[in-house]
Every structure is written in C-alpha cells, then in structure tokens.
Amino acid sequence: MDLDNKQTIIPLLQKYDLFARKRFGQNFLVNEDSLQAIVKTAEISPSDTIIEVGPGLGVLTVELAKKAKKVITIELDRNLLPVLAETLKDFNNIELLNQDALKYVAEVSPYKIVANIPYNITSHLINHFLQAENKPTSLTLLVQKEVAEKMSVLNPDMTVLSLQVALFGKMRYVKKIPAGHFHPAPKVDSAIIHIRLFTEKDPEYLPQETAMEILKIAKACFSGRRKKLRNTLPSEYHEQAAKVGLDLSLRPETLSVKQWRTLVEI
C-alpha cells in the first residue's frame, strides 16, 4: 500500500471514517522524498530497535520496519488503531502500543527515536527522552521549522530547550520540509533534526545529576529572560560565579554551555 500520497490516504481515512484530529496534532506526511530523508538521517541498521511516536497512518512506520530489527510505535489516538492494523499487517517486527508517549518508559536498550511528532508536544517529548534514565542513542525528529531553528541556536540567543539539547547531545538541523508535504497542510513549515546523545567517551558528556542541576539553575535564570543574572541566578551560586569569573551583569541567553557548566563543576 502506497501511503505517501493523498490519493491513497484520503480514501483510507474515508474508509475508517477518520480525519486528522487537531487535538492530537495530526498532519500526515505524503511526500516520498521527505519520508526517505527522515529514514536516511536516522542511519538505521538491521540490528536497531526503533521507537516511533505518533505513527499516524503508518507511512513512516513501514519504512522503519523495512530497515530495523524491531519498531515499537506509540499511538495515543485509539481511533487510528484499526487503520494501523491494516497498513502494518505485513510486518512481524512492529509492536503497536496505544498509550501516551510522554508516560512511556523504554525497556529496551539500545534504541533510537525516529518520529514525525505532533507540534504541540515537541519540547515535552524531547525533555522526556533526554532526561530518561534509559536514554536513546539518537533522536531523529520532524518538528516545526521555527522550533528546529531555535533549538540549533546557542549563545547569544539560547533557550532552555537549546541548552538542554546541548547538555545531553549534539544537534544537527538537517533540512526544511514544506507544509505542502503533509495532509492536511499545516500553517507552517517543518524541519528534520538529528540529535546524537553523548556517551561517557565524549568529552562533552555530563552525568545526569550534573546536567539536571544546570537545567534547574537555567530555568530559574530564564524565568526573567531579559533580566540580568544577578537578579535571577539563585543566591547559592553567586559565590561560585565569582570564583569562576562569571559576569552577573550578563543575561542568561548570552551564556555559552561552557559557562553554564562552570556554575556546577568545581
């Protein structure tokens, strides 16, 4: 079944009396080139276990199953389960779960995340997997273009999300995906991003507790984004800031990852 074009999926949706649900952020990918770009970016090997979030009608799921050892795909909308049972029926290496991905705890290791994720849960989903005890080795995601651009920017315009990604891994902005490559077409363009998580062998690697402490400090500082650090940095870190020569007249978005690290590394 050719799932990457409107001529196939519109009758399929009609057959099951379905439509794209706004509350689930559903926009179905219908472009072969964009689909293959996601798969290529993920660098899937025959031994890989892939976790996909929001399979929709299964267009990406099928391509992942062709290359991976196993695909665990998580769909919250139970109305899509009958159509997924049809579109995925030819594959015995796909496990379909009907649950909230933000509550999912991966029991397999290692694994990769590959997903066309709903715009409305982008930051929550990235937080969930980056902060998990059992982290993926990488995340290949199709997200809103504006969010992808913000995530790729560090100082002088850093956000808490871009800092978090930089603490746990290396992000790469891969390519823009036009809104017209989806059905229904969203109002904004998308982009493919790839995040390779650091391992203990990487010089950038941080223990979980250290990264989380930095994020806790950053969230406090960014709560007053246009304010200077002297007004938002928790007082218990002022002495350490003076010790490492961190200028408290700076604003949080201008700090480098290295400067954030100096606040907790002695």
C-alpha positions in Angstrom: 0.0 0.0 0.0 1.4 3.3 -1.1 0.9 5.6 2.0 2.9 8.6 1.0 0.4 10.3 -1.3 -3.0 11.8 -0.9 -4.6 9.5 -3.5 -4.1 6.6 -1.1 -4.6 8.1 2.4 -7.8 10.2 1.7 -9.8 7.1 0.7 -8.2 5.2 3.6 -9.3 7.9 6.1 -12.8 7.8 4.5 -12.9 4.0 4.7 -12.5 4.2 8.5 -14.5 7.4 8.9 -11.4 9.2 10.1 -10.0 12.7 9.9 -6.9 14.5 11.1 -7.5 15.4 14.7 -6.2 18.8 15.8 -6.1 17.8 19.5 -3.5 15.2 18.6 -1.6 17.5 16.2 -2.1 15.1 13.3 -0.6 16.0 9.9 0.1 13.0 7.7 3.3 13.1 5.7 2.6 12.5 2.0 5.9 13.1 0.2 8.3 10.3 -0.6 11.4 12.4 -0.7 10.8 13.8 2.7 10.0 10.4 4.1 13.2 8.9 2.8 15.2 11.9 4.1 14.0 11.1 7.7 14.9 7.4 7.3 18.4 8.3 5.8 19.1 10.8 8.6 18.3 8.1 11.3 21.1 5.9 9.9 19.2 2.7 10.7 21.0 -0.7 10.8 19.4 -4.2 10.7 20.2 -4.6 14.4 18.5 -1.4 15.5 15.4 -1.1 17.7 13.4 2.0 16.8 10.8 3.7 18.9 8.4 5.9 16.9 5.9 8.3 18.4 2.7 9.1 16.6 2.7 6.7 13.6 -0.5 8.3 12.2 -1.4 6.0 9.3 1.9 4.1 9.4 3.7 5.7 6.5 7.0 6.2 8.4 6.5 3.1 10.4 6.5 0.9 7.3 9.8 2.4 6.1 11.4 2.0 9.5 10.3 -1.7 9.7 12.0 -2.4 6.3 15.3 -1.4 7.8 15.3 -2.1 11.5 15.2 -5.2 13.6 12.2 -4.0 15.5 9.9 -1.0 15.6 7.9 0.0 18.7 5.4 2.6 17.6 3.3 4.5 20.1 -0.1 5.9 19.1 -2.3 7.8 21.6 -5.4 8.1 19.3 -7.2 4.8 19.6 -9.3 5.7 16.5 -6.2 5.1 14.4 -5.7 1.5 15.7 -7.9 -0.2 13.1 -6.3 1.6 10.1 -2.8 0.8 11.5 -3.8 -2.8 11.9 -4.4 -2.8 8.1 -1.4 -0.7 7.0 1.1 -2.6 9.2 -0.3 -6.1 8.8 2.5 -7.3 6.5 5.3 -6.7 9.1 6.0 -9.0 12.1 8.7 -6.7 13.6 6.3 -3.9 14.6 4.9 -3.6 18.1 2.0 -1.1 18.3 1.2 0.5 21.7 -1.9 2.6 22.4 -0.6 4.9 25.1 0.8 8.3 25.9 4.4 8.5 24.8 5.1 11.1 27.5 4.5 8.4 30.0 6.3 5.6 28.1 9.4 4.1 29.8 11.7 2.3 27.3 12.6 -1.2 28.5 14.9 -1.9 25.5 18.5 -0.8 25.1 20.0 0.5 23.0 17.3 2.2 20.9 16.8 5.1 18.6 13.8 7.6 18.4 12.5 8.3 14.9 9.3 10.3 14.7 7.1 12.8 12.9 6.0 14.3 16.2 2.9 16.5 16.9 4.0 20.1 17.2 2.1 20.5 20.5 4.3 18.0 22.4 7.7 18.7 20.8 9.5 20.2 23.8 7.8 17.8 26.3 8.7 14.8 24.2 12.3 15.8 23.8 12.5 16.5 27.6 11.0 13.1 28.3 13.6 11.1 26.4 16.7 13.3 27.1 16.0 13.1 30.8 15.1 9.5 30.9 17.3 7.1 32.9 17.4 4.8 29.8 18.2 7.3 27.1 18.1 6.7 23.3 21.3 6.8 21.3 19.8 9.3 19.0 16.6 11.2 18.1 15.6 11.9 14.5 12.6 14.1 14.5 10.3 16.1 12.2 9.4 19.2 14.1 8.1 22.7 13.4 10.8 24.6 11.5 10.8 27.6 13.9 11.3 25.3 16.8 14.2 23.5 15.0 15.8 26.8 14.3 15.6 27.9 18.0 17.0 24.6 19.2 20.0 24.9 16.9 20.9 28.4 18.3 23.1 28.6 21.4 24.6 31.9 22.7 23.8 34.7 22.2 20.2 33.6 21.8 20.0 30.4 23.8 16.7 29.0 25.2 16.3 26.4 27.9 15.4 23.8 25.3 18.5 24.5 23.2 20.6 24.4 26.3 19.1 21.1 27.3 19.8 19.5 24.0 23.4 20.8 24.1 23.9 19.3 27.6 22.8 15.9 26.5 23.9 15.7 22.9 24.8 17.2 19.6 22.0 18.5 17.4 22.1 18.9 13.6 19.5 20.8 11.6 19.1 18.6 8.5 16.6 20.1 6.1 13.4 22.1 5.7 10.2 20.2 4.9 7.5 22.4 3.2 4.0 22.4 4.7 2.7 21.1 1.3 4.3 17.7 2.0 1.6 17.0 4.6 -2.1 16.3 4.6 -3.7 18.4 5.8 -1.1 21.0 5.2 -0.2 22.8 8.5 0.2 26.6 8.5 4.0 26.4 9.0 6.9 24.5 7.5 8.7 21.7 9.3 12.3 20.6 9.5 14.2 17.3 10.2 16.6 17.4 13.1 19.0 14.8 14.4 20.3 14.7 18.0 23.1 12.3 18.8 23.4 11.8 22.5 26.8 11.9 24.2 28.3 8.8 25.7 30.8 8.6 28.5 33.6 8.5 25.9 32.7 12.0 24.7 34.5 15.0 26.3 31.1 16.9 26.3 29.4 14.1 28.4 27.9 15.1 31.7 26.5 12.8 34.4 22.7 13.0 34.7 22.7 14.8 38.0 25.1 17.5 36.8 23.1 18.2 33.7 19.8 18.3 35.7 21.4 20.7 38.2 22.4 23.0 35.3 18.9 22.9 33.9 17.4 23.7 37.3 19.7 26.8 37.5 18.9 27.8 33.9 15.1 27.6 34.4 15.4 30.0 37.3 17.5 32.4 35.3 15.3 32.2 32.2 12.2 32.9 34.3 13.3 36.5 33.9 14.7 36.2 30.4 15.5 39.9 29.9 16.9 40.3 33.4 20.5 40.0 34.4 22.0 37.0 36.2 22.5 39.0 39.4 18.7 39.2 39.7 17.7 35.7 38.7 20.7 33.4 39.5 19.9 31.5 42.7 21.9 33.1 45.5 23.7 29.9 46.4 25.5 30.0 43.1 26.7 33.6 43.4 29.9 32.6 45.2 30.7 30.0 42.6 30.0 32.6 39.8 32.5 35.0 41.4 35.1 32.2 41.8 35.0 31.3 38.0 34.7 34.9 36.9 31.2 34.8 35.5 29.9 38.3 35.0 26.5 38.6 36.7 25.6 41.6 34.5 25.1 39.1 31.6 21.7 37.9 30.5 21.1 34.1 30.6 20.6 33.7 26.8 24.1 35.0 26.2 25.9 32.4 28.2 27.7 29.5 26.5 27.3 25.9 27.5 30.8 26.0 29.0 29.8 29.0 31.2 26.7 27.2 32.5 28.9 24.2 33.3 31.3 26.3 35.4 28.5 27.0 37.9 28.4 23.4 39.0 31.8 22.0 38.1 34.4 22.6 40.8 
